[in-house]
Amino acid sequence: MTYYVYLIVTKVKNRTTSYVGYTKNLNERIKLHNTNKGAKFTKGKKWKLVYYEEYDSKHEAMKNEYSLKKNYVLRNKLKIGNKN
């Protein structure tokens, strides 16, 4: 089974905010974030997918999700590299 680690961004009051997560169904998960049914942190905002990686195991996906969540330098590079 394929798992995904993803980074989504939103802009609120001229500030870009990011969120990192993992899922089995990437398209459905992004849809949930944008319809106020995703994580509590993401409710009420319009999110854009800017980065994702595929993994063959849930363990690897969770390990790399944790790593990306803590790596603010990389998160900022990914946000800046994908601005509209």
C-alpha positions in Angstrom: 0.0 0.0 0.0 1.2 3.5 -0.8 1.4 6.3 1.8 2.1 9.9 1.2 3.7 12.7 3.3 2.5 16.1 2.2 3.0 19.8 2.7 0.1 22.2 2.2 0.2 26.0 2.5 -2.3 28.8 3.0 -2.0 32.5 3.1 -3.6 34.4 6.0 -3.1 38.1 6.5 -0.1 38.2 4.2 1.6 35.4 6.1 2.1 31.9 4.6 1.4 29.0 7.0 2.2 25.4 6.3 0.9 22.0 7.5 2.5 18.6 7.2 0.7 15.3 7.3 0.5 11.8 6.0 -2.3 9.8 4.4 -3.2 6.8 2.2 -5.3 8.9 -0.1 -3.7 12.2 -1.0 -6.5 13.8 -3.1 -9.2 12.9 -0.5 -7.1 14.2 2.3 -6.6 17.6 0.7 -10.3 17.8 -0.1 -11.1 17.2 3.6 -8.7 20.0 4.6 -10.4 22.4 2.3 -13.9 21.4 3.4 -13.3 21.9 7.1 -13.2 18.2 7.8 -9.5 17.8 8.1 -7.2 18.5 11.1 -8.4 21.1 13.6 -5.5 23.4 12.7 -6.5 23.5 9.0 -10.2 24.4 9.5 -11.5 27.6 7.9 -8.6 28.1 5.5 -8.1 27.3 1.8 -5.0 25.0 1.4 -2.8 24.3 -1.6 -0.7 21.2 -2.0 2.9 22.2 -2.7 4.9 19.1 -1.9 4.5 15.3 -1.4 6.5 12.1 -1.3 5.4 8.5 -1.7 6.3 5.6 0.7 5.7 1.9 0.6 5.1 1.6 4.3 3.2 3.5 7.0 6.2 3.3 9.3 8.4 5.1 6.7 5.7 7.7 6.0 5.2 8.5 9.7 9.0 8.7 10.3 9.5 11.1 7.4 6.4 13.1 8.3 7.8 13.7 11.8 11.2 14.7 10.3 9.6 17.2 7.9 7.4 18.7 10.6 10.5 19.5 12.6 12.6 20.8 9.7 11.4 24.4 9.4 14.3 25.4 7.1 13.2 22.8 4.5 9.5 23.7 5.0 10.2 27.3 4.4 12.2 26.5 1.2 9.3 24.4 -0.1 6.8 27.2 0.7 9.0 29.9 -1.0 9.7 27.6 -4.0 6.0 27.1 -4.6 4.5 30.6 -4.3 2.0 31.7 -6.8 
